[in-house]
Amino acid sequence: MCSHLIGKRYQFGSNGRTVDCISLVIQALDSMGICNPGLKADWYGMSPFGICRELNAYTDRIKQPTYDGDVVLITGDPVAFGVVWQQGILYINRLTMAVDWKPINSVSTLRSYRMKKT
């Protein structure tokens, strides 16, 4: 379902042949058939407060990621988004600068979210 995303190259602000962490999550949710707001260009200029406000509009905070489509904030500088798929997390690997997958428990996350039912 999302295996086509693994290995896609990173490019900030991208939504096509390459991805960034935001477009990765949206593309993965689309592939899983999970309703989402789509990619919005204004997200790239938002403050952390604005991003949190957007997350609250579209998601519910959960204790830990469990199901395919759960969205996570991954620890790091800068913090990045990832998405759960097949008991792991799809994320941008900062060493290879491409989409990678790791088991859920091997990724350090700050917060987890689940898309609201519409």
Stockholm file with secondary structure:
# STOCKHOLM 1.0

chainA/1-118         MCSHLIGKRYQFGSNGRTVDCISLVIQALDSMGICNPGLKADWYGMSPFGICRELNAYTDRIKQPTYDGDVVLITGDPVAFGVVWQQGILYINRLTMAVDWKPINSVSTLRSYRMKKT
#=GR chainA/1-118 SS CCGGGTTCBBCTTCBSSSBCHHHHHHHHHHHTTCCCCCCCGGGGGCCHHHHHHHHHHHEEEESSCCSTTCEEEECSSSCEEEEEETTEEEEEETTTTEEEEEEGGGSCEEEEEEECCC
#=GC SS_cons         CCGGGTTCBBCTTCBSSSBCHHHHHHHHHHHTTCCCCCCCGGGGGCCHHHHHHHHHHHEEEESSCCSTTCEEEECSSSCEEEEEETTEEEEEETTTTEEEEEEGGGSCEEEEEEECCC
//
